[in-house]
Amino acid sequence: QVQLVESGGGLVQAGGSLRLSCAASGRTFSSYAMGWFRQAPGKQREYVASITSGGSTYYADSVKGRFTISRDNAKNTVYLQMNSLKPEDTAVYYCAVRIPRRTLVTGRSERDYDYWGQGTQVTVSS
């Protein structure tokens, strides 16, 4: 079982920035693919960003150019830097991990991931 602990959420004004962190247990963190998802009230959980074990990054069109996903394998941590925040970014943000295996996936579906954090609330005021 991989444990994920998220932090960094909070209240911010439109145009501001936040950095979310997700610290993971496990001695093979560097082999994991990591993802960020979010869920607004009354809406389906949606893909935000992902990063492979090799460091390749991918983004939803709605956040591309504003958000940056990164990882620090020495700290077993993945980050989501969120800039130019908009009220429509308001949601609970979840960190997820995919353990290594041979199947090929896009990484954009929540079904691609094996473990999830508890979520952290991000609220952007207008």
DSSP file with accessible surface (Angstrom, degrees, kcal/mol):
  #  RESIDUE AA STRUCTURE BP1 BP2  ACC     N-H-->O    O-->H-N    N-H-->O    O-->H-N    TCO  KAPPA ALPHA  PHI   PSI    X-CA   Y-CA   Z-CA
    1    1 A Q              0   0  170      0, 0.0     2,-0.5     0, 0.0   114,-0.1   0.000 360.0 360.0 360.0 127.8    0.0    0.0    0.0
    2    2 A V        -     0   0   13     95,-0.1     2,-0.4   112,-0.0   114,-0.1  -0.858 360.0-150.3 -97.5 126.7    1.3    3.4   -1.0
    3    3 A Q        -     0   0  111     -2,-0.5    22,-2.2   112,-0.1     2,-0.4  -0.838   9.6-164.9 -99.4 133.8    0.3    6.3    1.3
    4    4 A L  E     -A   24   0A  12     -2,-0.4     2,-0.5   112,-0.4   114,-0.5  -0.974   4.3-168.7-122.0 129.1    0.0    9.8   -0.2
    5    5 A V  E     -A   23   0A  93     18,-2.5    18,-2.6    -2,-0.4     2,-0.3  -0.966  10.3-162.6-121.4 116.2   -0.2   12.9    1.9
    6    6 A E  E     +A   22   0A   9     -2,-0.5     2,-0.3    16,-0.2    16,-0.2  -0.677  15.3 161.6 -99.4 151.9   -1.2   16.2    0.2
    7    7 A S  E     +A   21   0A  64     14,-2.2    14,-2.7    -2,-0.3   113,-0.1  -0.962  38.3  71.4-155.7 167.5   -0.7   19.7    1.4
    8    8 A G        +     0   0   37      1,-0.3    11,-0.3    -2,-0.3    14,-0.1   0.317  59.7 132.2 105.9  -6.9   -0.7   23.3    0.1
    9    9 A G        +     0   0   29     12,-0.1    -1,-0.3     9,-0.1     2,-0.3  -0.207  24.1 115.8 -70.8 167.9   -4.4   23.9   -0.6
   10   10 A G  E     -d  122   0B  29    111,-0.8   113,-2.6   110,-0.1     2,-0.4  -0.991  61.6 -47.5 164.4-165.4   -6.1   27.0    0.6
   11   11 A L  E     +d  123   0B 129     -2,-0.3     2,-0.3   111,-0.2   113,-0.2  -0.859  52.7 165.6-103.3 131.2   -7.9   30.2   -0.4
   12   12 A V  E     -d  124   0B  24    111,-2.5   113,-2.3    -2,-0.4     2,-0.1  -0.987  34.1-112.1-144.4 150.0   -6.5   32.5   -3.0
   13   13 A Q  E >   -d  125   0B 146     -2,-0.3     3,-2.3   111,-0.2    72,-0.2  -0.474  50.7 -82.1 -78.2 153.7   -7.7   35.5   -5.1
   14   14 A A  T 3  S+     0   0   50    111,-2.5    72,-0.2     1,-0.3    -1,-0.1  -0.289 119.8  29.2 -54.0 136.7   -8.1   35.2   -8.8
   15   15 A G  T 3  S+     0   0   53     70,-3.2    69,-0.6     1,-0.3    -1,-0.3   0.245 100.3 113.8  91.7 -10.0   -4.7   35.7  -10.5
   16   16 A G    <   -     0   0   21     -3,-2.3    69,-2.3    69,-0.2     2,-0.3  -0.088  58.4-121.3 -85.7-173.6   -2.8   34.3   -7.6
   17   17 A S        -     0   0   60     66,-0.2     2,-0.3    67,-0.2    66,-0.2  -0.928  20.7-179.9-133.3 152.1   -0.7   31.2   -7.2
   18   18 A L  E     - B   0  82A  33     64,-2.1    64,-3.3    -2,-0.3     2,-0.5  -0.980  16.2-146.7-143.0 152.1   -0.6   28.1   -5.0
   19   19 A R  E     - B   0  81A 133     -2,-0.3     2,-0.3   -11,-0.3    62,-0.2  -0.977  13.7-158.2-122.4 119.0    1.8   25.1   -4.9
   20   20 A L  E     - B   0  80A   0     60,-2.6    60,-2.2    -2,-0.5     2,-0.4  -0.717   7.2-160.7 -91.5 144.0    0.4   21.7   -4.0
   21   21 A S  E     -AB   7  79A  22    -14,-2.7   -14,-2.2    -2,-0.3     2,-0.4  -0.941   9.3-168.3-124.0 148.0    2.6   19.0   -2.6
   22   22 A a  E     -AB   6  78A   0     56,-2.0    56,-2.2    -2,-0.4     2,-0.5  -0.931   7.2-162.9-137.8 110.2    2.1   15.2   -2.5
   23   23 A A  E     -AB   5  77A  46    -18,-2.6   -18,-2.5    -2,-0.4     2,-0.4  -0.829  12.6-161.0 -96.4 129.5    4.5   13.2   -0.4
   24   24 A A  E     -A    4   0A  10     52,-3.0   -20,-0.2    -2,-0.5     2,-0.1  -0.847  11.9-136.7-114.6 143.4    4.4    9.4   -1.1
   25   25 A S        +     0   0   45    -22,-2.2     3,-0.1    -2,-0.4     2,-0.0  -0.381  56.0  89.0 -80.2 171.6    5.6    6.4    0.9
   26   26 A G    >   -     0   0   34     -2,-0.1     3,-0.6     1,-0.1    -2,-0.1   0.107  68.6-119.7 111.2 139.6    7.5    3.7   -0.8
   27   27 A R  T 3  S+     0   0  247      1,-0.2     3,-0.2     2,-0.1    -1,-0.1   0.486 109.0  54.4 -88.5  -4.6   11.1    2.9   -1.6
   28   28 A T  T >   +     0   0   67      1,-0.1     3,-1.9    -3,-0.1     4,-0.3  -0.134  62.8 133.4-119.7  36.4   10.5    2.8   -5.4
   29   29 A F  G X   +     0   0    1     -3,-0.6     3,-2.0     1,-0.3    -1,-0.1   0.848  65.3  65.5 -55.1 -38.2    9.0    6.2   -5.8
   30   30 A S  G 3  S+     0   0   69      1,-0.3    -1,-0.3    -3,-0.2    -2,-0.1   0.708  98.6  54.5 -62.4 -17.6   11.2    7.0   -8.8
   31   31 A S  G <  S+     0   0   39     -3,-1.9    -1,-0.3     2,-0.1    22,-0.2   0.519  90.7  98.9 -91.2  -6.7    9.5    4.2  -10.8
   32   32 A Y    <   -     0   0   14     -3,-2.0     2,-0.4    -4,-0.3    67,-0.2  -0.561  65.8-138.7 -84.4 144.3    6.0    5.6  -10.2
   33   33 A A  E     -E   98   0B  29     65,-1.8    65,-2.8    -2,-0.2     2,-0.3  -0.813  27.6-156.0 -89.3 141.4    3.9    7.6  -12.6
   34   34 A M  E     -EF  97  51B   0     17,-2.6    17,-2.7    -2,-0.4     2,-0.3  -0.911  12.2-174.6-124.1 148.9    2.1   10.4  -10.8
   35   35 A G  E     -EF  96  50B   0     61,-2.4    61,-2.4    -2,-0.3     2,-0.4  -0.959  16.9-144.8-140.5 156.9   -1.1   12.4  -11.6
   36   36 A W  E     +EF  95  49B   0     13,-3.1    12,-2.4    -2,-0.3    13,-1.7  -0.990  22.3 174.0-119.3 134.0   -3.2   15.2  -10.3
   37   37 A F  E     -EF  94  47B   2     57,-2.5    57,-3.0    -2,-0.4     2,-0.3  -0.863  11.0-157.0-128.0 164.4   -7.0   15.3  -10.6
   38   38 A R  E     -EF  93  46B  11      8,-2.4     8,-3.2    -2,-0.3     2,-0.4  -0.986   5.1-161.1-143.7 156.1   -9.6   17.6   -9.4
   39   39 A Q  E     -E   92   0B  63     53,-2.1    53,-2.4    -2,-0.3     6,-0.2  -0.955   5.4-161.9-141.7 118.1  -13.3   17.5   -8.6
   40   40 A A    >   -     0   0   24      4,-0.4     3,-2.2    -2,-0.4    51,-0.1  -0.616  46.4 -76.5 -90.6 156.5  -15.6   20.5   -8.2
   41   41 A P  T 3  S+     0   0  123      0, 0.0    -1,-0.1     0, 0.0     3,-0.1  -0.281 118.1   6.8 -55.7 130.6  -19.0   20.2   -6.4
   42   42 A G  T 3  S+     0   0   94      1,-0.2     2,-0.3    -3,-0.1    -3,-0.0   0.507 112.5 103.1  77.0   5.0  -21.6   18.5   -8.6
   43   43 A K  S <  S-     0   0  122     -3,-2.2    -1,-0.2     1,-0.0     2,-0.1  -0.810  75.7-100.6-120.4 159.8  -19.0   17.6  -11.3
   44   44 A Q        -     0   0  152     -2,-0.3    -4,-0.4     1,-0.1     2,-0.2  -0.413  47.8 -95.7 -70.6 149.2  -17.1   14.5  -12.4
   45   45 A R        -     0   0   57     -6,-0.2     2,-0.3    -2,-0.1    -6,-0.2  -0.489  50.9-160.2 -64.5 135.5  -13.5   14.2  -11.3
   46   46 A E  E     -F   38   0B  66     -8,-3.2    -8,-2.4    -2,-0.2     2,-0.1  -0.913  18.6-105.1-127.2 151.8  -11.3   15.4  -14.1
   47   47 A Y  E     +F   37   0B  21     -2,-0.3   -10,-0.2    61,-0.3     3,-0.1  -0.415  34.7 168.6 -69.5 141.5   -7.7   15.0  -15.2
   48   48 A V  E     -     0   0B   0    -12,-2.4    12,-2.6     1,-0.4     2,-0.3   0.705  57.3 -28.5-117.4 -56.1   -5.3   17.9  -14.5
   49   49 A A  E     -FG  36  59B   0    -13,-1.7   -13,-3.1    10,-0.2    -1,-0.4  -0.987  49.7-164.7-162.1 160.6   -1.7   16.9  -15.1
   50   50 A S  E     -FG  35  58B   7      8,-2.1     8,-2.2    -2,-0.3     2,-0.4  -0.985   5.2-158.0-151.9 159.8    0.6   13.9  -15.0
   51   51 A I  E     -FG  34  57B   7    -17,-2.7   -17,-2.6    -2,-0.3     6,-0.2  -0.997  16.1-137.4-142.8 134.7    4.3   13.0  -15.0
   52   52 A T    >   -     0   0   44      4,-2.3     3,-1.6    -2,-0.4   -20,-0.1  -0.311  33.4-101.9 -84.7 171.4    6.0    9.8  -15.9
   53   53 A S  T 3  S+     0   0   66      1,-0.3   -21,-0.1   -22,-0.2    -1,-0.1   0.797 125.0  55.2 -62.3 -26.2    8.8    8.0  -14.2
   54   54 A G  T 3  S-     0   0   68    -23,-0.1    -1,-0.3     2,-0.1   -21,-0.1   0.479 122.9-105.2 -85.4  -4.1   11.1    9.5  -16.8
   55   55 A G    <   +     0   0   37     -3,-1.6     2,-0.2     1,-0.3    -2,-0.1   0.475  67.9 147.7  96.1   3.8    9.9   13.0  -16.2
   56   56 A S        -     0   0   59      1,-0.0    -4,-2.3    -5,-0.0     2,-0.3  -0.546  33.9-150.0 -71.8 138.3    7.7   13.6  -19.2
   57   57 A T  E     -G   51   0B  61     -2,-0.2     2,-0.3    -6,-0.2    -6,-0.2  -0.841  15.8-175.3-117.0 150.4    4.8   15.9  -18.4
   58   58 A Y  E     -G   50   0B 108     -8,-2.2    -8,-2.1    -2,-0.3     2,-0.3  -0.980   5.4-166.9-143.2 149.9    1.2   16.2  -19.7
   59   59 A Y  E     -G   49   0B  37     -2,-0.3   -10,-0.2   -10,-0.2     2,-0.2  -0.973  26.7-110.6-140.4 149.5   -1.6   18.6  -19.1
   60   60 A A    >>  -     0   0   12    -12,-2.6     3,-1.6    -2,-0.3     4,-1.4  -0.496  38.6-116.9 -68.6 148.2   -5.3   19.1  -19.6
   61   61 A D  T 34 S+     0   0  146      1,-0.3     3,-0.1     2,-0.2    -1,-0.1   0.838 111.8  64.1 -57.6 -31.9   -6.0   21.9  -22.1
   62   62 A S  T 34 S+     0   0   60      1,-0.2    -1,-0.3     3,-0.0   -14,-0.1   0.693 114.8  28.4 -68.8 -18.8   -7.8   23.9  -19.4
   63   63 A V  T X> S+     0   0    0     -3,-1.6     3,-2.4   -15,-0.2     4,-2.2   0.498  84.8 125.7-119.4  -7.5   -4.6   24.3  -17.3
   64   64 A K  T 3< S+     0   0  147     -4,-1.4     4,-0.1     1,-0.3   -15,-0.0  -0.298  80.8  19.2 -60.2 132.3   -1.8   24.2  -19.9
   65   65 A G  T 34 S+     0   0   80      2,-0.5    -1,-0.3     1,-0.0     3,-0.1   0.209 125.4  57.3  91.4 -14.8    0.4   27.2  -19.7
   66   66 A R  T <4 S+     0   0   29     -3,-2.4    17,-1.9     1,-0.2     2,-0.3   0.694  99.8  52.2-113.4 -36.0   -0.7   28.0  -16.1
   67   67 A F  E  <  -C   82   0A   4     -4,-2.2    -2,-0.5    15,-0.2     2,-0.4  -0.797  59.9-164.4-107.5 149.9    0.0   24.8  -14.1
   68   68 A T  E     -C   81   0A  72     13,-2.4    13,-3.0    -2,-0.3     2,-0.4  -0.990   4.2-158.3-134.5 125.3    3.3   22.9  -13.9
   69   69 A I  E     +C   80   0A   3     -2,-0.4     2,-0.3    11,-0.2    11,-0.2  -0.821  23.4 160.5 -98.9 140.5    3.7   19.4  -12.5
   70   70 A S  E     -C   79   0A  50      9,-1.7     9,-2.8    -2,-0.4     2,-0.3  -0.951  22.9-144.6-149.5 168.4    7.1   18.3  -11.3
   71   71 A R  E     -C   78   0A  39     -2,-0.3     2,-0.5     7,-0.2     7,-0.2  -0.991   8.1-158.8-141.1 149.7    8.7   15.7   -9.1
   72   72 A D  E > > -C   77   0A  52      5,-3.0     5,-1.8    -2,-0.3     3,-1.1  -0.907   9.0-172.3-125.4  98.9   11.6   15.4   -6.6
   73   73 A N  G > 5S+     0   0   65     -2,-0.5     3,-0.7     1,-0.3   -43,-0.2   0.798  83.3  62.1 -66.4 -28.6   12.5   11.8   -6.3
   74   74 A A  G 3 5S+     0   0   96      1,-0.2    -1,-0.3    -3,-0.1   -45,-0.0   0.770 113.7  36.3 -66.2 -24.8   15.0   12.5   -3.5
   75   75 A K  G < 5S-     0   0  135     -3,-1.1    -1,-0.2     2,-0.2    -2,-0.2   0.334 105.1-125.5-106.6   3.2   12.0   13.7   -1.4
   76   76 A N  T < 5 +     0   0   44     -3,-0.7   -52,-3.0    -4,-0.4     2,-0.4   0.891  68.7 131.6  51.8  44.2    9.4   11.2   -2.7
   77   77 A T  E   < -BC  23  72A  14     -5,-1.8    -5,-3.0   -54,-0.2     2,-0.4  -0.971  46.2-161.9-134.9 140.2    7.3   14.2   -3.6
   78   78 A V  E     -BC  22  71A   0    -56,-2.2   -56,-2.0    -2,-0.4     2,-0.3  -0.928  18.3-157.5-115.3 145.3    5.3   15.5   -6.6
   79   79 A Y  E     -BC  21  70A  28     -9,-2.8    -9,-1.7    -2,-0.4     2,-0.4  -0.865  15.7-158.7-121.9 154.2    4.3   19.1   -7.0
   80   80 A L  E     -BC  20  69A   0    -60,-2.2   -60,-2.6    -2,-0.3     2,-0.6  -0.907  12.3-162.3-130.6 104.6    1.6   21.1   -8.8
   81   81 A Q  E     -BC  19  68A  60    -13,-3.0   -13,-2.4    -2,-0.4     2,-0.6  -0.792   9.7-165.3 -85.8 121.8    2.5   24.7   -9.2
   82   82 A M  E     +BC  18  67A   0    -64,-3.3   -64,-2.1    -2,-0.6     2,-0.3  -0.943  11.4 173.6-116.9 115.3   -0.7   26.6  -10.1
   83   83 A N        +     0   0   58    -17,-1.9   -66,-0.2    -2,-0.6   -67,-0.2  -0.763  59.3  23.1-115.3 163.8   -0.4   30.2  -11.5
   84   84 A S  S    S-     0   0   69    -69,-0.6    -1,-0.2    -2,-0.3   -68,-0.2   0.902  84.9-159.2  49.4  48.7   -2.9   32.6  -12.8
   85   85 A L        -     0   0    2    -69,-2.3   -70,-3.2    -3,-0.2   -69,-0.2  -0.258   8.7-159.7 -66.3 144.6   -5.6   30.9  -10.9
   86   86 A K    >   -     0   0   87    -72,-0.2     3,-2.3    -3,-0.1     4,-0.2  -0.844  32.2-110.3-119.4 156.0   -9.3   31.4  -12.0
   87   87 A P  G >  S+     0   0   54      0, 0.0     3,-1.9     0, 0.0    37,-0.3   0.849 117.2  63.8 -55.0 -33.1  -12.5   30.8  -10.0
   88   88 A E  G 3  S+     0   0  130      1,-0.3   -48,-0.0   -48,-0.0    -3,-0.0   0.568  88.8  69.4 -70.9  -6.8  -13.2   27.8  -12.2
   89   89 A D  G <  S+     0   0    0     -3,-2.3    -1,-0.3     2,-0.0     2,-0.2   0.524  70.4 120.8 -81.5  -7.5  -10.1   26.1  -10.8
   90   90 A T    <   +     0   0   38     -3,-1.9     2,-0.3    -4,-0.2    33,-0.2  -0.412  41.1 106.5 -61.0 124.0  -11.9   25.8   -7.5
   91   91 A A  E    S- H   0 122B   2     31,-1.9    31,-2.6    -2,-0.2     2,-0.5  -0.969  75.8 -80.2-177.4 170.5  -12.1   22.1   -6.6
   92   92 A V  E     -EH  39 121B  34    -53,-2.4   -53,-2.1    -2,-0.3     2,-0.4  -0.864  48.4-146.3 -87.8 127.5  -10.7   19.4   -4.4
   93   93 A Y  E     -EH  38 120B   0     27,-2.9    27,-2.0    -2,-0.5     2,-0.4  -0.844  13.2-163.6-103.4 132.8   -7.4   18.4   -5.8
   94   94 A Y  E     -E   37   0B  42    -57,-3.0   -57,-2.5    -2,-0.4     2,-0.3  -0.932  10.4-147.2-120.0 137.2   -6.2   14.7   -5.6
   95   95 A a  E     -E   36   0B   0     -2,-0.4    22,-2.7   -59,-0.2     2,-0.3  -0.785  22.4-174.5 -96.0 143.1   -2.8   13.2   -6.1
   96   96 A A  E     -EI  35 116B   0    -61,-2.4   -61,-2.4    -2,-0.3     2,-0.4  -0.976  12.3-151.8-140.7 153.3   -2.6    9.7   -7.5
   97   97 A V  E     -EI  34 115B   0     18,-2.2    17,-2.7    -2,-0.3    18,-1.6  -0.966   2.7-156.8-128.1 141.2    0.1    7.1   -8.2
   98   98 A R  E     -E   33   0B  23    -65,-2.8   -65,-1.8    -2,-0.4    15,-0.1  -0.978  20.3-138.4-114.3 120.2    0.4    4.3  -10.8
   99   99 A I        -     0   0   56     -2,-0.5     2,-0.2   -67,-0.2   -67,-0.1  -0.404  37.1 -88.5 -73.0 152.9    2.7    1.5   -9.8
  100  100 A P        +     0   0   78      0, 0.0     2,-0.3     0, 0.0    -1,-0.1  -0.413  62.9 140.5 -69.7 135.7    4.9    0.2  -12.6
  101  101 A R        -     0   0  108      2,-0.2    -3,-0.0    -2,-0.2     0, 0.0  -0.945  58.2 -99.6-160.6 177.1    3.6   -2.5  -14.9
  102  102 A R  S    S+     0   0  249     -2,-0.3     2,-0.1     2,-0.1     0, 0.0   0.591  80.7 105.3 -86.7 -11.4    3.7   -3.5  -18.6
  103  103 A T        -     0   0   88      1,-0.1     2,-0.5     0, 0.0    -2,-0.2  -0.389  67.9-126.9 -71.6 148.6    0.3   -2.2  -19.7
  104  104 A L        +     0   0  172     -2,-0.1     2,-0.3     2,-0.0    -1,-0.1  -0.832  36.5 165.9 -99.0 124.8    0.1    0.9  -21.8
  105  105 A V        -     0   0   51     -2,-0.5     7,-0.0     1,-0.1     0, 0.0  -0.891  42.7-127.4-133.2 164.3   -2.2    3.7  -20.6
  106  106 A T        -     0   0  105     -2,-0.3    -1,-0.1     1,-0.0    -2,-0.0   0.758  34.5-136.3 -81.3 -26.4   -2.8    7.4  -21.3
  107  107 A G  S    S+     0   0    9      2,-0.1   -58,-0.1   -74,-0.0   -56,-0.1   0.436  81.0 101.2  81.4   1.2   -2.6    8.4  -17.7
  108  108 A R        +     0   0  118    -61,-0.1     2,-0.4   -73,-0.1   -61,-0.3   0.518  64.5  76.2 -96.3  -7.1   -5.6   10.7  -18.2
  109  109 A S  S >  S-     0   0   34      1,-0.1     3,-1.9   -63,-0.1     4,-0.2  -0.849  76.4-135.3-106.4 141.3   -8.2    8.4  -16.6
  110  110 A E  G >  S+     0   0   67     -2,-0.4     3,-1.5     1,-0.3    -1,-0.1   0.781 105.6  68.8 -61.8 -23.4   -8.6    7.9  -12.9
  111  111 A R  G 3  S+     0   0  215      1,-0.3    -1,-0.3     3,-0.0    -3,-0.0   0.640  86.5  68.3 -69.7 -13.5   -8.8    4.2  -13.7
  112  112 A D  G <  S+     0   0   21     -3,-1.9     2,-0.3   -14,-0.0    -1,-0.3   0.599  90.9  78.5 -77.8 -11.6   -5.2    4.3  -14.7
  113  113 A Y    <   -     0   0   17     -3,-1.5   -15,-0.3    -4,-0.2     3,-0.1  -0.716  56.2-164.2-110.6 154.3   -4.1    4.9  -11.1
  114  114 A D  S    S+     0   0   57    -17,-2.7     2,-0.3    -2,-0.3   -16,-0.2   0.751  72.2  31.2-105.7 -33.0   -3.7    2.6   -8.1
  115  115 A Y  E     -I   97   0B  58    -18,-1.6   -18,-2.2  -114,-0.1     2,-0.3  -0.978  62.8-161.8-135.4 149.4   -3.5    4.8   -5.0
  116  116 A W  E     -I   96   0B  75     -2,-0.3  -112,-0.4   -20,-0.2   -20,-0.2  -0.942  15.0-127.3-133.7 146.0   -5.0    8.2   -4.1
  117  117 A G        -     0   0   10    -22,-2.7  -112,-0.1    -2,-0.3     3,-0.1  -0.229  36.7-102.9 -78.3 177.6   -4.4   10.9   -1.6
  118  118 A Q        -     0   0  111   -114,-0.5   -24,-0.1     1,-0.1  -113,-0.1   0.641  61.6-114.7 -79.6 -15.3   -7.1   12.4    0.7
  119  119 A G        -     0   0   13    -24,-0.1     2,-0.4     1,-0.1   -25,-0.2   0.172  19.4-130.0  92.4 147.8   -7.5   15.5   -1.4
  120  120 A T  E     - H   0  93B  22    -27,-2.0   -27,-2.9  -113,-0.1     2,-0.3  -1.000  21.8-119.3-135.9 135.6   -6.9   19.2   -0.6
  121  121 A Q  E     - H   0  92B  90     -2,-0.4  -111,-0.8   -29,-0.2     2,-0.5  -0.570  23.9-172.2 -80.5 131.4   -9.3   22.0   -1.1
  122  122 A V  E     -dH  10  91B   0    -31,-2.6   -31,-1.9    -2,-0.3     2,-0.5  -0.991   4.8-176.2-119.8 123.2   -8.4   24.9   -3.5
  123  123 A T  E     -d   11   0B  49   -113,-2.6  -111,-2.5    -2,-0.5     2,-0.6  -0.986   6.3-167.3-123.6 124.6  -10.7   27.9   -3.5
  124  124 A V  E     -d   12   0B   6     -2,-0.5     2,-0.3   -37,-0.3  -111,-0.2  -0.953  10.7-154.2-114.2 118.4  -10.2   30.8   -5.9
  125  125 A S  E      d   13   0B  45   -113,-2.3  -111,-2.5    -2,-0.6    -2,-0.0  -0.650 360.0 360.0 -93.1 149.2  -12.2   33.9   -5.2
  126  126 A S              0   0  138     -2,-0.3    -1,-0.1  -113,-0.2   -40,-0.0  -0.381 360.0 360.0 -90.4 360.0  -13.2   36.5   -7.8
